[in-house]
Amino acid sequence: MNLIKINRDVLLKPLQAVSGIIERRHTLPILSNVLLVRTANRIDFVATDIEIEITASAATDGQGEARNITIGARKFLDILRALPEGSEVSLAMQEKRLQIKSGKSRFNLQTLPAEDFPRLSEAEAPPTKFTVAQKLLKNLVNLVQYAMAQQDIRYYLNGLLMVMEEGQLKLIATDGHRLAFATKDVGDKNLSRQEVILPRKTVLELAKLLADSDDPVAVELSASQARFKFGDVLLVSKLVDGKFPDYTRVVPQNQPRRLRLVRTQLLQSLQRAAILTSDKFRGVRWVLSDGTLKIICSNTEQEEAQEELDVDYKGESLDIGFNVGYLLDVLNNVDVQEIDCALGDSNSSALITIPGRDDFKYVVMPMRI
């Protein structure tokens, strides 16, 4: 029973788009599989880990039988990658196995019943809907995603807060030690306010799949799930159930010491100083005085690195410690010439912003050194 005859590259693109969420080891074997849905003029690839579901499609010529099957995603992906570019591939069912033919190559893969493949149900409540350019959403996600927690017991920190209100899309991430906030106008001010926490894995997949283009992303946010439709891809995600911290209270106000720094100079100085930090202790000192910012790093072996930057600053001196990784993260992810840094005393958080803009804020707590 022939399913499809098609160019290998046409199959590979949607399969690669969905396979990122498939875990290598699953208690449920079918979750290691990808669902193939063959209809009259297209083939859909669906992958899920129960929390997220990604569907990507490829157009077909209409020849071949309509059928739903599931096969091992990794093996199928590896086979297609190993075949020559542009080669013709045919898929056919033989009893309960899928036969893949290309040139003189033959592969027979085991299948599992499509009806056993778990699908995420549609959200019941009417969602908040809006459209945004792919590159705008991708940039917003990249401005904050590095500040998400990774395996925090406060599970709501292992994700990203997405807020839609009065025509503004706001993304906030924090791990309890630093916080990143980014916002952009996306149009309709009459949309009902919606606030959701996207799981970490969903955020990382979005960052990977979104293109640097003006093509649209249709976003739907409801109380139980988020849906992102762009190009030939549909990403549906369950939400993290929890109360995200009030980010407005975290952002420090009226910090008296203010610096404007060239981003690449600061980044390179910190990268050099960080060479002497240990894996466990990533501390770096900032010693600020009139006209000078010294960056000092020492380790348990009595080694020390010191960098010095000329700064336009006059005022009280300050000696404050930070986790150098938190500073490198923000500097690597904001694509600007200069940054503004507002500092209080040695016990208060630093606020990093972009000159002339109020759409990005990064707060980093000090560290005792």
C-alpha positions as CSV (number, residue, x, y, z in Angstrom):
1,M,0.0,0.0,0.0
2,N,1.8,3.1,-1.3
3,L,1.6,6.2,1.0
4,I,3.7,8.7,-0.8
5,K,6.6,9.2,-3.3
6,I,8.3,12.5,-2.7
7,N,11.7,14.4,-2.6
8,R,13.7,13.5,0.5
9,D,14.3,17.2,1.4
10,V,10.5,17.9,1.4
11,L,10.0,15.2,4.1
12,L,13.1,16.1,6.1
13,K,12.2,19.7,6.8
14,P,8.9,19.1,8.8
15,L,10.3,16.0,10.5
16,Q,13.3,18.1,11.8
17,A,10.8,20.8,13.0
18,V,8.9,18.4,15.2
19,S,11.6,16.0,16.4
20,G,13.2,18.4,18.8
21,I,10.7,17.7,21.6
22,I,11.0,13.9,21.3
23,E,12.8,12.4,24.3
24,R,15.2,9.5,23.6
25,R,13.9,7.4,26.5
26,H,10.2,7.2,27.3
27,T,8.1,5.1,29.7
28,L,5.5,5.2,26.9
29,P,7.1,3.8,23.7
30,I,4.7,5.6,21.4
31,L,6.1,9.0,22.6
32,S,9.3,8.1,20.8
33,N,7.4,7.9,17.6
34,V,6.2,10.5,15.2
35,L,2.6,10.4,13.9
36,L,2.3,10.6,10.1
37,V,-1.1,11.8,8.9
38,R,-1.4,11.4,5.1
39,T,-4.3,13.3,3.5
40,A,-5.2,14.1,-0.2
41,N,-2.7,16.9,-0.7
42,R,-0.3,16.9,2.3
43,I,1.4,14.9,4.9
44,D,1.5,16.1,8.6
45,F,4.2,15.1,11.1
46,V,3.1,15.3,14.7
47,A,5.3,14.9,17.8
48,T,4.3,15.2,21.5
49,D,5.7,14.7,25.0
50,I,2.2,15.1,26.5
51,E,3.0,18.7,27.5
52,I,3.8,20.0,24.0
53,E,2.6,19.0,20.6
54,I,4.2,20.2,17.4
55,T,2.7,19.6,13.9
56,A,4.6,20.4,10.7
57,S,3.3,19.8,7.2
58,A,4.6,19.2,3.7
59,A,2.5,19.6,0.5
60,T,2.2,16.5,-1.7
61,D,1.0,15.8,-5.2
62,G,-2.2,14.0,-4.1
63,Q,-1.0,10.5,-5.2
64,G,-0.9,7.8,-2.6
65,E,-3.3,6.5,0.0
66,A,-4.7,8.4,3.0
67,R,-3.5,6.7,6.2
68,N,-2.3,7.5,9.7
69,I,0.7,5.7,11.2
70,T,3.4,6.2,13.8
71,I,7.1,5.3,13.4
72,G,10.3,5.7,15.4
73,A,11.2,9.4,15.0
74,R,14.9,9.1,15.5
75,K,15.4,6.2,13.1
76,F,13.3,7.8,10.4
77,L,15.1,11.1,10.8
78,D,18.6,9.5,10.7
79,I,17.6,7.5,7.6
80,L,16.4,10.6,5.7
81,R,19.5,12.6,6.8
82,A,21.8,9.8,5.5
83,L,20.1,9.6,2.1
84,P,21.6,11.9,-0.7
85,E,20.2,15.4,-1.0
86,G,17.4,15.7,-3.5
87,S,16.9,11.9,-3.8
88,E,13.4,10.5,-4.4
89,V,11.9,8.6,-1.4
90,S,8.9,6.4,-1.4
91,L,7.0,5.2,1.7
92,A,4.7,2.2,1.6
93,M,3.0,0.0,4.3
94,Q,3.7,-3.7,4.3
95,E,1.6,-5.3,7.0
96,K,2.6,-3.5,10.2
97,R,5.8,-2.1,8.9
98,L,6.7,1.0,7.0
99,Q,9.0,0.4,4.0
100,I,11.3,3.3,3.0
101,K,12.8,3.1,-0.5
102,S,15.3,5.4,-2.1
103,G,17.4,4.3,-5.1
104,K,18.8,0.9,-4.1
105,S,18.3,1.5,-0.3
106,R,15.5,-0.3,1.6
107,F,14.5,0.1,5.2
108,N,11.6,-1.6,7.1
109,L,10.5,0.2,10.3
110,Q,8.1,-1.1,12.9
111,T,4.9,1.0,13.4
112,L,2.6,1.4,16.3
113,P,-1.2,2.1,16.0
114,A,-2.0,5.8,15.2
115,E,-5.1,5.6,17.5
116,D,-2.8,5.1,20.5
117,F,-0.9,8.3,19.8
118,P,-1.9,10.9,22.5
119,R,-3.1,14.3,21.2
120,L,-3.6,17.5,23.1
121,S,-7.3,18.6,23.1
122,E,-8.5,22.0,22.0
123,A,-8.9,24.7,24.7
124,E,-12.5,25.1,25.6
125,A,-12.6,28.8,26.7
126,P,-12.4,31.4,23.9
127,P,-8.8,32.4,23.8
128,T,-7.0,35.8,23.5
129,K,-5.9,35.9,19.8
130,F,-3.3,38.2,18.2
131,T,-0.8,38.2,15.4
132,V,2.9,39.2,15.6
133,A,5.8,39.0,13.2
134,Q,8.0,36.0,13.7
135,K,11.2,37.9,14.1
136,L,9.6,40.3,16.7
137,L,8.5,37.3,18.8
138,K,11.8,35.5,18.3
139,N,13.8,38.6,19.4
140,L,11.6,39.1,22.5
141,V,12.0,35.4,23.5
142,N,15.8,35.6,23.0
143,L,16.0,38.8,25.2
144,V,14.6,37.0,28.2
145,Q,14.8,33.2,27.9
146,Y,18.3,32.8,29.3
147,A,17.0,34.1,32.7
148,M,14.6,31.1,33.2
149,A,15.3,28.7,36.0
150,Q,16.3,25.2,34.9
151,Q,15.3,22.8,37.7
152,D,14.0,25.0,40.4
153,I,11.7,23.5,43.0
154,R,9.5,26.6,42.4
155,Y,8.3,25.0,39.2
156,Y,6.7,28.3,37.9
157,L,10.2,29.8,37.6
158,N,11.2,27.0,35.1
159,G,9.3,28.9,32.4
160,L,8.5,32.3,31.0
161,L,5.6,34.7,31.8
162,M,3.8,36.0,28.8
163,V,1.4,38.9,29.4
164,M,-0.8,40.5,26.8
165,E,-2.4,43.7,27.9
166,E,-3.4,47.0,26.2
167,G,-1.8,46.0,22.9
168,Q,1.5,45.2,24.6
169,L,3.2,41.8,24.6
170,K,5.4,41.4,27.7
171,L,7.8,38.5,28.4
172,I,9.4,38.0,31.8
173,A,11.8,35.4,33.0
174,T,13.5,35.0,36.4
175,D,15.4,32.3,38.3
176,G,15.2,34.2,41.6
177,H,18.7,35.7,41.2
178,R,18.1,37.8,38.1
179,L,15.2,38.9,36.0
180,A,14.8,39.8,32.4
181,F,11.8,41.8,31.0
182,A,11.1,42.7,27.4
183,T,8.0,44.3,25.8
184,K,6.7,45.4,22.4
185,D,3.6,46.9,21.0
186,V,1.7,44.4,18.9
187,G,-1.4,46.4,18.0
188,D,-4.9,45.8,19.3
189,K,-5.4,47.7,22.6
190,N,-8.9,46.2,23.0
191,L,-7.7,42.6,23.5
192,S,-8.7,41.1,26.8
193,R,-5.7,40.8,29.3
194,Q,-4.2,37.4,29.4
195,E,-1.3,36.1,31.5
196,V,0.2,32.7,31.0
197,I,3.4,30.8,32.1
198,L,5.0,28.9,29.2
199,P,7.1,25.8,30.1
200,R,10.9,26.1,29.5
201,K,10.9,23.4,26.8
202,T,8.1,25.3,24.8
203,V,10.2,28.5,25.0
204,L,13.3,26.9,23.7
205,E,11.5,25.2,20.9
206,L,9.9,28.5,19.9
207,A,13.3,30.2,19.9
208,K,14.6,27.5,17.6
209,L,11.6,27.2,15.2
210,L,10.7,30.9,14.6
211,A,12.3,32.5,11.6
212,D,14.0,36.0,11.3
213,S,11.2,37.1,9.0
214,D,8.2,39.4,8.9
215,D,5.9,36.4,8.3
216,P,3.2,36.2,10.9
217,V,2.7,34.1,14.0
218,A,-0.9,33.6,15.1
219,V,-0.9,33.3,18.9
220,E,-3.9,32.0,21.0
221,L,-3.7,32.1,24.7
222,S,-6.3,30.5,26.9
223,A,-6.4,29.4,30.6
224,S,-5.0,26.0,29.9
225,Q,-2.9,26.2,26.7
226,A,-1.0,28.4,24.2
227,R,-1.0,27.9,20.5
228,F,1.5,29.3,18.0
229,K,0.8,28.9,14.2
230,F,3.5,30.0,11.8
231,G,4.4,28.8,8.3
232,D,3.8,25.1,8.1
233,V,4.2,24.6,11.9
234,L,1.6,24.5,14.7
235,L,3.0,24.4,18.3
236,V,0.5,23.7,21.1
237,S,1.6,23.8,24.7
238,K,0.1,23.2,28.1
239,L,0.7,25.9,30.6
240,V,2.5,26.0,33.9
241,D,0.0,26.3,36.7
242,G,1.3,28.7,39.4
243,K,1.7,32.3,40.5
244,F,4.6,34.1,38.9
245,P,6.4,36.7,41.2
246,D,5.3,40.3,40.8
247,Y,8.1,41.5,38.5
248,T,7.2,45.2,38.9
249,R,8.4,45.0,42.6
250,V,11.7,43.5,41.6
251,V,12.9,46.3,39.3
252,P,14.9,48.8,41.4
253,Q,14.0,52.5,41.3
254,N,16.1,55.6,41.6
255,Q,19.6,54.0,41.7
256,P,22.0,56.9,42.3
257,R,25.1,55.5,40.5
258,R,24.6,55.5,36.7
259,L,27.1,54.3,34.0
260,R,26.9,54.1,30.2
261,L,29.1,51.3,29.0
262,V,30.2,50.0,25.5
263,R,28.6,46.5,25.4
264,T,31.5,44.7,23.6
265,Q,34.2,46.3,25.8
266,L,32.4,45.2,28.9
267,L,31.6,41.8,27.5
268,Q,35.3,41.1,26.5
269,S,36.6,42.4,29.9
270,L,34.2,40.1,31.7
271,Q,35.1,37.1,29.5
272,R,38.8,37.6,30.2
273,A,38.2,38.0,34.0
274,A,36.0,35.0,34.1
275,I,38.8,32.7,32.9
276,L,40.0,32.7,36.6
277,T,36.7,31.9,38.1
278,S,36.0,28.3,39.3
279,D,33.0,26.3,38.2
280,K,31.5,26.5,41.7
281,F,32.2,30.1,42.4
282,R,31.5,32.5,39.5
283,G,32.0,35.7,41.5
284,V,33.4,39.0,39.9
285,R,33.9,42.3,41.7
286,W,33.1,45.7,40.2
287,V,35.1,48.5,41.9
288,L,33.7,51.8,40.8
289,S,35.5,55.1,41.4
290,D,35.8,58.5,39.6
291,G,36.4,57.8,35.9
292,T,37.2,54.1,36.4
293,L,35.4,50.7,36.6
294,K,37.7,47.9,37.7
295,I,36.6,44.3,37.2
296,I,38.4,42.0,39.6
297,C,38.2,38.2,39.8
298,S,40.2,35.9,42.1
299,N,40.1,32.2,42.9
300,T,41.0,29.8,45.7
301,E,44.5,29.3,44.2
302,Q,45.3,32.9,45.0
303,E,45.2,33.9,41.3
304,E,43.7,37.2,40.2
305,A,42.5,38.9,37.0
306,Q,42.0,42.6,36.8
307,E,40.4,44.6,34.0
308,E,40.0,48.4,33.9
309,L,37.4,50.4,31.9
310,D,37.3,54.2,31.5
311,V,33.8,55.4,32.5
312,D,32.0,58.7,32.6
313,Y,31.3,58.6,36.3
314,K,31.9,61.0,39.3
315,G,30.5,60.2,42.7
316,E,30.8,57.9,45.6
317,S,32.9,54.8,45.1
318,L,31.3,51.3,45.2
319,D,32.6,47.7,45.6
320,I,30.0,45.2,44.5
321,G,30.0,41.5,43.6
322,F,28.1,39.7,40.8
323,N,27.8,36.2,39.3
324,V,29.8,36.8,36.1
325,G,27.6,34.3,34.2
326,Y,24.5,36.4,34.8
327,L,26.3,39.5,33.3
328,L,27.7,37.5,30.3
329,D,24.2,36.2,29.6
330,V,22.6,39.6,29.2
331,L,25.5,41.1,27.2
332,N,25.5,38.1,24.8
333,N,21.8,38.5,24.1
334,V,21.2,42.2,23.7
335,D,22.4,43.3,20.2
336,V,23.2,47.0,21.0
337,Q,26.2,49.3,21.0
338,E,25.8,50.6,24.6
339,I,24.1,49.6,27.8
340,D,23.1,51.7,30.8
341,C,23.8,50.3,34.3
342,A,22.2,51.8,37.4
343,L,23.7,50.8,40.8
344,G,22.7,51.4,44.4
345,D,24.9,50.2,47.2
346,S,26.8,46.9,47.6
347,N,23.6,45.1,48.8
348,S,21.1,46.3,46.1
349,S,20.4,44.9,42.7
350,A,21.8,46.4,39.5
351,L,19.5,47.5,36.7
352,I,20.7,47.1,33.1
353,T,18.8,48.9,30.3
354,I,19.2,50.0,26.7
355,P,19.8,53.8,26.2
356,G,16.7,55.7,25.1
357,R,14.5,52.6,25.4
358,D,12.1,51.4,28.1
359,D,11.2,48.1,26.4
360,F,14.0,46.1,28.1
361,K,15.1,45.7,31.7
362,Y,17.5,43.3,33.3
363,V,17.9,43.1,37.1
364,V,20.7,41.2,38.7
365,M,21.1,40.6,42.4
366,P,24.5,41.3,44.0
367,M,26.7,38.5,45.3
368,R,28.8,38.4,48.5
369,I,32.5,38.0,47.6
